[in-house]
Amino acid sequence: MLLVRRGLDKMKNIIFIAPPAAGKGTVSDFLVRNCNYEHISTGDLLREEIRRGSPLGEELDKIIKEGNLVSDEFMIKLMDEKIKALPKDKPFILDGFPRTIKQAESLDKMLVSNNVTNNMVVFLDIALEDALARVLGRIICPKCGRSYNINHEEVKPKVDNICDDCGIELEKRDDDTEESFKIRFDSYLTNTKPIIEYYEKKNMLKRVDATIPLSDIFQIIKNEANK
Ligand code: AMP
């Protein structure tokens, strides 16, 4: 009886909290390909706006390059629209939101007002030195946003510097410099880390070591999302 019910249930929605370059994008990509997740990456949304070359994009470009956070007001409005437009028949991943306590509190309200239940928070934990090594080796596809890493065997592209899916040349992110990374990591410690305690108190948090093999990370998250 229990097995039949589980088969019919949707997997849990996943909210990722992580330092920069912990692998949110890579794990999200796996869940999209294998478990029918809808993926909302705030970083990808902002980079799309930058590529459009709009005045807003130019402003965002400056903030992101310097390693700073975009304002809560802007991000909450953007997210509110995205949550309202989510398909009802699929679980979703939030990758990059919330990044501050204010965003986390707003997200709670958005989820309640849109009747979204069955959520879990995954904290992908990684130390500064490991994250820095990943940042320096990261290359992304400018078309689909897929992330690869030349310093991480499991996520190297099949052909050097070419996206496995789109066949086009991979690029370095403008904010993946050592200088910008240090500002982003500091911002993570100050603004984002307090969210971990916030969700722990709500009993929603699952901590996962981001340095174990990716196949293990996928399995742990899949199991947890199916509980
Ligand atoms: P990511 O691709 O998640 O590493 O995001 C890239 C950059 O976009 C971040 O370093 C921030 O500058 C900005 N950004 C993404 N999500 C948020 C957010 N929720 N709040 C503020 N800034 C954000």
Boltz pocket constraint, residues with backbone or C-beta under 6 A from the ligand:
constraints:
  - pocket:
      binder: B
      contacts: [[A, 20], [A, 21], [A, 42], [A, 43], [A, 44], [A, 46], [A, 63], [A, 64], [A, 67], [A, 68], [A, 69], [A, 70], [A, 71], [A, 75], [A, 95], [A, 96], [A, 97], [A, 98], [A, 99], [A, 103], [A, 175], [A, 184]]
      max_distance: 6.0
